[in-house]
Amino acid sequence: MESVGSTHKKQKAKEDIISKLPDSLISHILSFLPTKDAVRTSVLSTRWIDCWKLITKMNFNDSVFYSPKKKKSGGKQYFINFVNRVLHLSKTYRMESVSLVITKQYDVSLLHTWISCILNKDVKKLSISSNLELSFSALMSRTLFNNSTDLEELVLEMCDCAIKVPSNCTSGYFIFGSLKVLKLYGIIFTIDKSQGIIFSVLKKFETKNCSWLSAHDVTLKIDAPLLESVYIEQGHESVTRELRRCIIKFSAPCMKEFTCFILRGRSIVQETVSCVCLLLKQFSQVKCIKFQGSEVLTQPNVAVLPKFAMLSHLELGSVSGEVLLGLLQKSPVLNTLIFKGISKFDQELLNSAVVPGCLASTLQVVKFGNVHGLEHELFLAKFFMENGMVLERMSFSAVRWRGEKLIEEFKEKLYSFKKGVSFAILEFRY
């Protein structure tokens, strides 16, 4: 066993090492703590008392300032005082990241003061989240569009938050010269006149339940020369009778992946799908398309799409036979096809159709999902097996409630087609 003296010496040695750490290193370590804990930790040593003022990462979450023991008003005021004090006393002029989570109502002018102060610290990554229906004031919106030159990542996760795009831009364009990642959730943008946004280095653009609306016919031009990935998810409609969707035109020559997820329901109208297809028309050079949702694509939507000369990966939700065949005709170099289900169609559709070029030269992997073992599914599988000249693998996944018995029956029927067909591997899962 170690003696008390030996233990004391080791403890003193550790304290000596810590005491010799430079303030910059201590501040760097404190940056990885929740900001509330970083301030508390600094009190442990007189030498550390001001180290929290140099942290480069801040996170403010008002929910951690509330507890059953505290009165609601007391917790709210405690959070306001804490944020004001930290932002005012901070000596860092180049912030790595700031996160602001709002679960309570605050005065709009107070929120504007916080956001302005954060942006003035040349923050690289900014995240603002709220489950409330907040609205940005005109001043707050102007600050966000005009004072975000150093932002590299912006995440706005809101609930039907109204943001009006400023219209006093002299050049007609807003420029975000450093932004690489943009994620917008639950935002309703309104625009008074046609203008543009330049994202010089943007690579990832993601939206969820967002709308771009106007009372007039206006166009929003988005110039993103390095944009590689676009993700759109729509689960409800925020369009009012007084407003209409503005036209969005993308200039994105480096686009590689387009993903769209639409929840089909009463709140989703076909206009949403049409708008998404109009966007997709501008990305004819993409290599990967993921279109998820239950039969949201229709034959008229597919008819207006261009030929995707570089598309190698296509992933779909549940689709009709007409839509699937139409997409294959527009994808001459497709390598991988994945879909979650196929609705009933007439066998004559496949008998009379021109075999898509990708089946003869490039299509190697086909994955069927939610197989019910129905006749039209067998027709489609046979069509791929007979015409897929370079097909290497086909997989079939049964719907959960049918399971092993269905797959075994389906497998037996498929193998009767397989005779005399040049084919590699069939896979069955349940």
N, C-alpha and C positions, 0 to 999 in steps of 0.2 A: 504494500500500500504506500501511496505517496505521502510524504510528510506534509504538514500544514505549511511549513516554510517553502517547500518545493512548489506547492500549488500557488502560493502567494507570488513567488518569483515569476511563474508562467503567466499569471494574470497581469502582473505589472509589465511584463515584456509585451503582451498583447496591447495593453493600453499605450505603451510607448510607441508601438508601430502605428496605431490609430492616430496618435497625437501628431505624428510626422506626416500624415497624409495631407497633400495640398488641398486647399479649399475647393479648387476646381473639380478635383476627383470626388470629393464628398458631395458636391452639388450634383455631379453626374450620377452618383449612386442614388441620391435622394429623388432624382427625376423619375426613377422607376417605381417609386411609391405613389399611392394616391396622394394628391396634393394636400389633403387634410392631414394625413399621417406624416408627410414630409415636413410640414410646419411644426407638428408636435415633436418629431424626432430632433429637430434642430435645438429644441430647448434643453436637451440632455447634456449639452456642453456649452460653456460660455464661448468656446472657440467656434462652435457650430451655429451660434445664435442667428447669424445672418446668411448662412449658406443656402437656406431655402430660397432666398431672393435671387439666386443664380440658376435655379433649376430651368431646364429647357423643355420639360414636358409638364403640362398642367391638365388636370381633369376636375371638372366641377359637376357634381351630381347632387341636386337638392334633396333627393330621397334619403341620403345618408345623414341628413341633418334633422330628420324627423324621428321621433321615438314616442312610444306611449306615455313616457314620463313627462315629455315636453308638451306644452301647449302648441297648437298648430301655428298660431301667429308668432310664437317665440322662435320656433324652428325656422320659419320663413325669414324672419328678420335676421337671425343668426347666419343664414346662408347668404343673404344680401350683404351683410357686413363683411363676411369672410371673403367673398368674391371681390368686393370693392377694395379691401385691404391688400389682398394678394396682387391684384392687377396694378394697384397704385404703387406698392412698394417694390415690385419686381424690377430688378436691374438688368434683366436679360433683354437684349435688343434683337435677338435672332432666335425665335422659338422653333423647336422641332415639331411639336404638336400640341394642340389644345382641344379638349373635348368638353362640351357643355350639354348637360342633360337636364331638361326642364320638365317637371311634373306638376308644378303649381303655377297659378296665374301671377304674372308680374306686369308692372307698368311697361308699356311699349318703349317709352323713352329710356328706361333703365336697361332693357335688352339692347337697345341701340348703342348705349354707352359702352356696354360690355363688348359687343361685337366690334365696335370701332377701335376700342383699346387693344383688343386681341389682334386685329388686322394691322394696327400701327406697330406691332412688335415683329412684323415680317414673318409671321407664322408660316411654316411649310405645309402642315396638315391640320385642317380644321374640320371638326365634326360637331354638328348641332342636332340634338334629338329632342323630340317632344311628342307626347301622346295627346296633346291639346290642340284645338283648332286655333293656332296662332296666326296672326297676319303681320307681315312686315310692313312697317310704315314706309312712305315714299322716301324718307331720308335714309332708313335702314337699307332699302333696296338699292338706292344710289350708292351707298357706301360699299355694299357687297359687289356691285358691278364695276365700280371705279377704283377701289382700293385693294384689289386682290391680285396685284401683279406678282407677288412672291409665292402665292399658294401653289403647291404641287399636288395636293389632294384635298378635295372638298366633298364632304358628305352632309347632306341635309335630309334628315329622316323625320318627316312631319306627318300631320294628319289634316289634309285639306288646308294647307297653309297657302294663303294668297300672297303672291309676290308680283308686283307690277314692274315690268321691264322699263327702266328709265328711257325717256324719249328725247333727252337733250344732248345726245351724243353728236358732236359736231361733224365727225368723220363718217358717221353712219355705221360704224363698227365698234364693238367693245372688244378689247384685246386681253386675253388671258395667256400671257407669254410663258408661264412656267407650269401651268396645270397639266398633270399627267393622268390623273384619275378623277372622274366626276361621277358621283352617285346621288341621285335625286329621288326621294320617296315622298309621295303624298303632297306634291307641290302643284298649285294651279297658277300658272304664269299667264298674265294678260299683257297684250301688246297693242299699242295705239297706232303704230305706223311700221312699215317695212324697214328692217334693218338687219344687221348681221353680227355674228360673233366669231372671232378668230381664236382658235385654240392651237397655238403654234406647235406644241409638243404633246397634245392629248393623245393617249393610247387606249384608254378604257372609258366608255360612256355607258352608264347604267341608269335606267329610270323604272319606277314602280308606281303605278296609279298617279301618273302626272298628266297634265293637260296644258297645251299652249293655245290660248283663246284670244279672240279679238271681236270687237263689234263690227269690224270692217274686213274687207278682203285684203289681208296683208301677208307678206312673205318673210319668213325668218331664214336667213342664209347662215349656215354653219360651215365654216372653213376649218377643216382639221386634217392637214396633210399627212400626219403620222398616226391617225386613228386606226386601230387594229380590231377592236371588239366593241360591239353594240349589243346591249341586253335591254329588252323592253318587257315589262310585266304589267298586265292590266287586269284588275279584278273588279273594278266598279267604274261607273261613269260620273264625271263631275261637270258635264256640259249643261249649261242652262239655256233656256229658249232665247235669251237675249244675246247670247254669244255663240260664235262659231269657231271651229278650229282654223288656225292659221296654217298656211302652207309652209312646210319645212323642207328646205333644199340643202342636202349635204354635198360637200366636196371633200371626199375621203378616198383618195387613190390607193391607200395602203390597207384598206379594210380586208380582214381575213375571216372574221366570225360574226354572224348575226344570229342572235337568239331572241325568240319571242314566245312568251307564255301568256295565254289569254284564258281566263276562267269564263267559260260559257254560261250564261244565265240571263235572267230577265234584265239585269242592269247593264249587260253588255249588248250593244247594238251592232249591226253589221258594219255601220260606219267606222267603228274602231278597227275592224279587220281591214277594211278598204284603205284606211290611213296607213296602217302598218305595211300593206302591200305596196302602197305608193312610195314608202320609204325604202322598201326592199328593192324596188326598181332601180334605185340609185346605187345599189351595191352589187352590180352584176359581176364584179371581179372577186367576190368572196370565195373562200375555200371551204367554209363550214357554215351550214344553216341548221338551226335547231328551232323548230316550230312546234310548240307544245300546246295542248289543249284539245278538247273534244270536238272534232270536226269543225274547226273555226274557218278553215279554208274552203272556198267554193270554186267551182269550175270557172265562173267569170273572173274571180280574183286571180286564179292561176293564168288565165288567158292573157292578161295584161302584163305578166312578168316577162322580163327579157331572158335570153339564153344565158345560163351561168357557165361560161366557158372554162372556169377554173374550179368549179365546185367538186370537191372530192368526198365530202361527208355531209349526208342529209339525214336529219333526225326529225321525226314527225310524231304527233299524237295519234288519235284515231282519225282516219281519213276515209274518203270515199274512193272507189276504184278509179273514177274519172280524174280526181285530183292527183292521185298517185301516179297514174299513167302520164298525165300532163306534165308533172314535175320531172319525171324521168326523161321525157322527150326534150326538156330544156336543160338537161344536165349531161352533156356528152362525155365527160371524163369522170363521172361518179365512181367512187371506189367502195364506199360503205353506205348502206341504206338501213335505217332503223326506224320502225314505226310500232306504235302501241296497239294498233288494231285496225281492221279494215271492215267497213260497212258492206252490206249486201249489194251485189251488182250482178248484172246479166252476163253470162259467160260469153255472149256474142261480143261484148266490149273487147275482150282479149283476142277473140278469133279474127275480128276485123281490123284491129289496131296495127299500125306499123310498129315493128319491134324497135324500141329505143336503142340508139347507137351504143349507149354505155353497156348494155347487156352483151353485146358482141365483142367489146374491146377492153373495158376497164372495170366493170362491177365484179368485185371479189367477195364481198361479205354482205349478207342480207339477214336481218334479225326481225322475226315476227314476234309481236307481243300480244298478250291477252287472247290467245287462240281458244276458240270455242269448239273447234272440230267440225265446223259447218262446211257445206259444199263449196261455197264461193272462196273460202280460204284455201281449200285443196286446189281449186282452179288456178288461183294466183301462184301457189307454190309450184304447181306443175309448169306454169308459164315461165317462171324463173329457171326451173331445172332444165327445161327444153331449150331455152334461148340464151341462158347465161354461159357463153362460150368460155369465159375465164373465171367462172364462179368457183371459189375455193371452200366456202363455208356458208351454211344456212342453219340458223338456230330458231327454235320454236319454244315459246313460254306459254303454258296453259294458264287460264284464269284460275284464281285460287280455289274457287268453290267446285271446280271440276276435277282438278288434280291428276293423279297418276293414271287412272283408268282412261281418261280422255286422251292423254298423251300416248298411251299404248295403242289405242285404236287409231289415232291419227298417224302414228308412226307406221303401222301396218299398211295403211292405204298409201302413204307416201312411198314406201319401198316398192310397192307394185308399179309406181310410175318410174322409179329409178332405173329399172332394167333397160339397158341399152342406151342410157344417158351418161355422157362423160361428166363425172361429178366427183368432188372430193369428200367432204364431210357433212353429215347431218347431225345436229345436236338437238336434244329435247330436254326441257327443264319444266319443273312444276313446283 
